Amino acid sequence: MCKINVDAGVDRASSKGIVATVCRSSQGHFIVASVMVVPNITNPKTLEAMACLEALALAEDCGVYRLIVASDCLNVINNIKGDASLHLYDDPSRYLSDI
């Protein structure tokens, strides 16, 4: 079992976002990480959703099939789980069609 922590950041001055993932083993040992710069997307919820998708792609690339994805954005997590009552300004579910 692995845990992949995800996070996102915004650089509004240059109109780009950043998504990052860190994968650790169940013992807490570092396995792999990734960082992506995303031009022209500055919505934090959208970027956090993209980070979740990147976590799944990273896990697949590393052959990890038992994992936990950890995010600090409850709105995105609830949206991924299918909570239609949430209102997101830029619906990140469109980026999560692979889930």
Backbone as JSON, one array per atom type, in Angstrom:
{
  "sequence": "MCKINVDAGVDRASSKGIVATVCRSSQGHFIVASVMVVPNITNPKTLEAMACLEALALAEDCGVYRLIVASDCLNVINNIKGDASLHLYDDPSRYLSDI",
  "N": [[0.86, -1.18, 0.0], [0.56, 2.19, -0.84], [0.88, 5.69, -0.18], [-0.16, 8.63, -1.67], [0.48, 11.92, -1.61], [-1.02, 14.92, -2.61], [-0.86, 18.2, -4.01], [-1.49, 21.63, -4.91], [-0.62, 24.71, -6.5], [-0.74, 28.25, -7.2], [0.37, 30.63, -9.53], [-0.44, 33.55, -10.09], [0.58, 35.86, -11.25], [2.05, 35.07, -13.47], [0.17, 33.61, -14.72], [-0.2, 30.76, -14.35], [-0.46, 27.39, -13.1], [0.58, 24.99, -10.61], [1.03, 21.58, -10.08], [1.61, 18.98, -7.76], [2.89, 15.82, -6.69], [3.6, 13.32, -4.26], [4.81, 10.19, -3.61], [4.77, 7.67, -1.19], [5.89, 4.76, 0.55], [4.14, 2.29, 2.6], [5.65, 2.27, 4.86], [6.58, 4.79, 4.94], [8.68, 5.49, 3.31], [10.24, 7.28, 0.7], [9.13, 7.01, -2.64], [8.51, 8.01, -5.3], [8.11, 11.14, -7.05], [6.32, 13.87, -8.55], [6.1, 16.88, -10.48], [4.21, 19.3, -12.08], [3.96, 22.01, -14.31], [1.31, 24.05, -15.16], [0.14, 25.8, -17.7], [-1.94, 28.71, -17.97], [-4.04, 27.92, -16.27], [-5.47, 28.74, -13.35], [-7.22, 28.22, -11.34], [-7.65, 27.11, -8.14], [-9.09, 24.78, -7.27], [-9.49, 23.33, -9.6], [-6.83, 22.8, -10.28], [-6.09, 21.25, -8.06], [-7.7, 19.01, -8.48], [-6.56, 18.12, -10.86], [-4.1, 17.39, -9.84], [-4.84, 15.17, -8.34], [-5.56, 13.43, -10.4], [-3.06, 13.21, -11.63], [-1.75, 11.84, -9.61], [-2.91, 9.31, -9.81], [-2.03, 8.57, -12.36], [0.72, 8.56, -11.93], [0.93, 6.5, -10.04], [0.1, 4.34, -11.61], [2.14, 4.34, -13.56], [4.25, 3.51, -11.96], [3.53, 1.01, -11.23], [1.92, 0.7, -9.03], [-0.86, -0.35, -7.37], [-2.43, -0.46, -5.15], [-3.42, 2.04, -3.26], [-3.58, 5.16, -1.5], [-4.88, 8.31, -2.01], [-4.11, 11.46, -0.93], [-5.46, 14.57, -0.21], [-5.75, 18.08, 0.48], [-8.02, 19.43, -0.15], [-11.18, 19.52, 0.41], [-13.54, 20.03, -1.06], [-12.89, 19.19, -3.67], [-12.34, 16.47, -3.23], [-14.87, 15.57, -2.34], [-16.29, 16.1, -4.67], [-15.08, 14.33, -6.45], [-15.91, 11.99, -5.29], [-18.53, 12.11, -5.98], [-20.41, 13.96, -5.03], [-22.95, 15.74, -5.88], [-24.07, 18.04, -4.88], [-22.24, 19.97, -4.44], [-20.87, 23.06, -5.48], [-18.7, 23.97, -7.91], [-16.53, 26.35, -9.25], [-15.01, 25.97, -11.57], [-15.51, 23.13, -12.82], [-13.82, 20.42, -11.68], [-14.26, 17.74, -12.25], [-14.36, 17.21, -14.92], [-11.77, 16.78, -15.6], [-11.3, 14.36, -14.52], [-12.06, 12.0, -15.75], [-10.88, 9.54, -15.97], [-11.05, 8.28, -13.56]],
  "CA": [[0.0, 0.0, 0.0], [1.27, 3.46, -0.91], [0.11, 6.92, 0.01], [0.29, 9.7, -2.55], [0.01, 13.24, -1.22], [-1.1, 15.84, -3.75], [-1.11, 19.6, -3.7], [-1.47, 22.52, -6.06], [-0.33, 26.11, -6.21], [-1.09, 29.17, -8.28], [1.19, 31.81, -9.79], [-1.34, 34.41, -10.87], [1.35, 36.86, -11.99], [2.42, 34.52, -14.78], [-1.0, 32.87, -15.2], [0.02, 29.32, -14.43], [-0.62, 26.63, -11.88], [1.54, 23.93, -10.38], [0.49, 20.43, -9.35], [2.69, 18.15, -7.27], [2.53, 14.57, -6.03], [4.69, 12.59, -3.6], [4.39, 8.83, -3.29], [5.56, 7.03, -0.15], [5.48, 3.4, 0.9], [3.41, 2.21, 3.87], [6.62, 2.55, 5.92], [6.94, 6.2, 4.85], [9.84, 5.7, 2.46], [10.01, 7.95, -0.58], [9.16, 6.18, -3.85], [8.62, 8.84, -6.49], [7.36, 12.4, -6.99], [6.21, 14.58, -9.83], [5.65, 18.27, -10.46], [3.84, 19.78, -13.43], [3.54, 23.4, -14.48], [0.11, 24.04, -16.01], [-0.11, 27.17, -18.17], [-3.28, 29.27, -18.16], [-5.05, 27.42, -15.32], [-5.16, 29.31, -12.04], [-8.27, 27.89, -10.39], [-7.07, 26.14, -7.2], [-9.83, 23.52, -7.23], [-9.17, 22.62, -10.84], [-5.45, 22.32, -10.15], [-6.07, 20.16, -7.08], [-8.27, 17.85, -9.17], [-5.53, 17.65, -11.79], [-3.09, 16.72, -9.02], [-5.39, 13.84, -8.03], [-5.42, 12.63, -11.62], [-1.63, 12.95, -11.79], [-1.4, 10.8, -8.63], [-3.31, 8.02, -10.37], [-1.12, 8.28, -13.48], [2.02, 8.24, -11.34], [0.81, 5.17, -9.46], [0.07, 3.37, -12.71], [3.49, 4.28, -14.14], [5.14, 2.82, -11.02], [2.99, -0.31, -10.93], [1.28, 0.74, -7.71], [-2.31, -0.52, -7.58], [-3.1, -0.29, -3.87], [-2.94, 3.34, -2.86], [-4.43, 6.19, -0.92], [-4.54, 9.65, -2.48], [-4.43, 12.42, 0.13], [-5.56, 15.96, -0.67], [-6.29, 18.98, 1.5], [-9.14, 20.18, -0.73], [-12.38, 18.73, 0.64], [-14.49, 20.21, -2.17], [-12.49, 18.33, -4.78], [-12.54, 15.08, -2.81], [-16.32, 15.29, -2.38], [-16.71, 16.09, -6.07], [-14.61, 13.06, -7.01], [-16.79, 10.94, -4.74], [-19.83, 12.21, -6.62], [-21.34, 14.81, -4.31], [-23.46, 16.7, -6.86], [-24.57, 19.25, -4.24], [-21.16, 20.95, -4.39], [-20.76, 23.96, -6.63], [-17.31, 24.34, -8.19], [-16.5, 27.36, -10.3], [-14.51, 25.31, -12.77], [-15.76, 21.75, -12.39], [-12.66, 19.57, -11.94], [-14.63, 16.39, -12.65], [-14.07, 17.04, -16.35], [-10.4, 16.3, -15.71], [-11.19, 13.11, -13.8], [-12.82, 10.98, -16.44], [-10.19, 8.27, -15.84], [-11.26, 7.7, -12.22]],
  "C": [[0.89, 1.23, 0.0], [0.32, 4.6, -0.65], [0.71, 7.98, -0.89], [-0.35, 11.0, -2.08], [0.04, 14.14, -2.45], [-1.32, 17.25, -3.24], [-1.0, 20.41, -4.98], [-1.16, 23.93, -5.59], [-0.62, 26.95, -7.43], [-0.08, 30.31, -8.33], [0.37, 32.71, -10.7], [-0.58, 35.43, -11.72], [1.74, 36.36, -13.37], [1.35, 33.6, -15.34], [-0.71, 31.38, -15.41], [-0.19, 28.68, -13.06], [0.45, 25.56, -11.8], [0.83, 22.81, -9.63], [1.67, 19.54, -8.97], [2.15, 16.92, -6.58], [3.78, 13.97, -5.4], [4.15, 11.25, -3.18], [5.35, 8.23, -2.27], [5.01, 5.64, 0.13], [4.71, 3.42, 2.22], [4.34, 2.43, 5.07], [7.09, 4.01, 5.9], [8.15, 6.48, 3.99], [9.44, 6.33, 1.12], [10.11, 6.95, -1.73], [9.4, 7.03, -5.08], [7.8, 10.11, -6.28], [7.26, 12.98, -8.39], [5.71, 15.99, -9.59], [5.34, 18.65, -11.9], [3.47, 21.26, -13.36], [2.41, 23.39, -15.5], [-0.18, 25.47, -16.46], [-1.59, 27.48, -18.29], [-4.38, 28.65, -17.31], [-4.63, 27.91, -13.95], [-6.25, 29.06, -11.01], [-7.74, 26.81, -9.45], [-7.78, 24.79, -7.18], [-9.56, 22.68, -8.48], [-7.77, 22.02, -10.77], [-5.35, 21.16, -9.16], [-6.65, 18.88, -7.69], [-7.28, 17.27, -10.16], [-4.42, 16.93, -11.04], [-3.55, 15.32, -8.64], [-5.26, 12.91, -9.24], [-3.95, 12.27, -11.88], [-1.17, 11.86, -10.81], [-1.75, 9.42, -9.17], [-2.4, 7.61, -11.53], [0.25, 7.87, -12.97], [2.0, 6.83, -10.75], [0.83, 4.1, -10.55], [1.45, 3.21, -13.34], [4.45, 3.48, -13.27], [4.65, 1.43, -10.66], [2.37, -0.41, -9.55], [-0.23, 0.67, -7.92], [-3.1, -0.5, -6.29], [-2.57, 1.02, -3.29], [-4.03, 4.17, -2.21], [-3.95, 7.51, -1.5], [-5.02, 10.63, -1.42], [-4.37, 13.84, -0.42], [-6.11, 16.8, 0.46], [-7.48, 19.79, 1.0], [-10.42, 19.34, -0.66], [-13.39, 18.85, -0.49], [-14.15, 19.29, -3.34], [-12.71, 16.87, -4.43], [-14.01, 14.71, -2.87], [-16.83, 15.25, -3.81], [-16.29, 14.78, -6.75], [-15.51, 11.92, -6.54], [-18.22, 11.05, -5.25], [-20.85, 13.05, -5.88], [-21.8, 15.94, -5.23], [-23.94, 17.99, -6.21], [-23.49, 20.33, -4.16], [-21.16, 21.8, -5.65], [-19.29, 24.33, -6.79], [-17.3, 25.29, -9.37], [-16.0, 26.8, -11.62], [-14.5, 23.83, -12.43], [-14.58, 20.84, -12.71], [-13.02, 18.16, -12.38], [-14.38, 16.16, -14.14], [-12.65, 16.56, -16.58], [-10.24, 14.9, -15.12], [-11.94, 11.97, -14.45], [-12.17, 9.6, -16.32], [-10.44, 7.59, -14.5], [-12.46, 6.8, -12.23]]
}
